[in-house]
Amino acid sequence: GRGMVVAVMDTGCDPGAPGLQKTSTGLPKIIDCVDCTGSGDVDTTTTAKLDSEGFLLNPHTGRKLKLGTGPRWANPSETWRLGYRAEFELVDSGLVARLKKERKAAFDEVHLGYVAKARKRLLDFEKENPKPLKDEVLKLQLKDLQDRVEQLAAALSASEDEGPLLDVVAWHDGTHWRAAVSGSEDGDLTSTPALTNFAMEHEWSSLGEAEQMNYCVNIYDEGAIVSIVCDMSSHGTHVAGIAAACYPEKPDMNGVAPGAQVVSLKIGDTRLDGMETGTGLARAFAHCVKANVDL
């Protein structure tokens, strides 16, 4: 497969997957990674500048962002583009279900403590102030304690987890458009990688330890759109592995053509739980021509 480029038009490929890092001659295995469905697009037409303290306010999330330093964070125009995206909109329903379950367990562990504390305060009050209560102030205090218990208990079943909100920042470093994606509640982006279009530097990052979801970015329309590319399921990665995986230390795990390079074209729309769309397919074929794909 040396010198060959294979397009995998599927659910997207994990850019961090073992076997899909290098070819048998040491070249980058995945040379481009594109979401042809638009399901990862983020509107970054909102612009802002750093405030007097050096922070960047994202009006979409309300967070004051602390940006990174170094050449990749250079911004000669001093204008930053801002957007946001709900993390749960970027990943498949199976991952969303797992994350909700884990987040609820963590929430319940803390919240049940508040419920227990509120019930104890109510019981202590009732012991100190046997019914019937005649003092109006005591009646109001009792009602307040009862309402606290009721509302806290109701929150356990009524709360809906919408997941983290991601801050998305885009800028031009003088050479390339770059973007940073972060769900940090404190707005600290200093350790967030500044990525450019995957085809340029072949770099990717992860949404977090809990998510175990790798992503890369592509930036379009002079920074107006940042596409966050996540795979929809493991199927595309599996197909890429069958076709072209390369394991230098374990050649028995190689794909059919370990010397070939891969272009990952996601045509399974995350918003439709992985359904292929005509628009996604047409964009994928157009990109095949652009990338000089052989197969």
QUIVEN-V987938 format. One record per backbone hydrogen bond with DSSP energy under -1.0 kcal/mol. CO is the residue of the C=O (numbers start at 1). NH is the residue of the N-H. If there is no record, write none. Layout:
CO;NH
CO;NH
This chain:
1;4
4;261
5;294
5;295
6;263
8;265
10;267
10;268
11;232
14;17
17;20
19;246
21;29
23;26
27;23
29;262
32;264
34;266
38;41
40;228
42;226
46;82
48;80
51;54
55;51
56;65
58;62
63;58
65;56
66;189
70;73
71;74
75;78
80;48
81;170
83;168
85;166
86;89
87;90
92;96
93;97
94;98
95;99
96;100
97;101
98;102
99;103
100;104
101;105
102;106
103;107
104;108
105;109
106;110
107;111
108;112
110;114
111;115
112;116
113;117
114;118
115;119
116;120
117;121
118;122
119;123
120;124
121;125
122;126
123;127
124;128
125;129
135;139
136;140
137;141
138;142
139;143
140;144
141;145
142;146
143;147
144;148
145;149
146;150
147;151
148;152
149;153
150;154
151;155
154;158
155;159
164;87
166;85
167;182
168;83
169;180
170;81
171;178
176;173
178;171
179;195
180;169
182;167
184;187
187;66
189;192
195;179
197;200
197;201
198;202
205;215
208;212
213;207
215;205
216;229
217;198
218;227
220;225
221;224
224;44
225;220
226;42
227;218
229;216
234;238
235;239
236;240
237;241
238;242
239;243
240;244
241;245
242;256
243;257
245;255
250;253
251;254
257;260
261;6
262;31
263;8
264;34
265;10
266;36
267;277
269;272
269;274
270;273
275;269
277;281
278;282
279;283
280;284
281;285
282;286
283;287
284;288
285;289
286;290
287;291
288;293
289;292
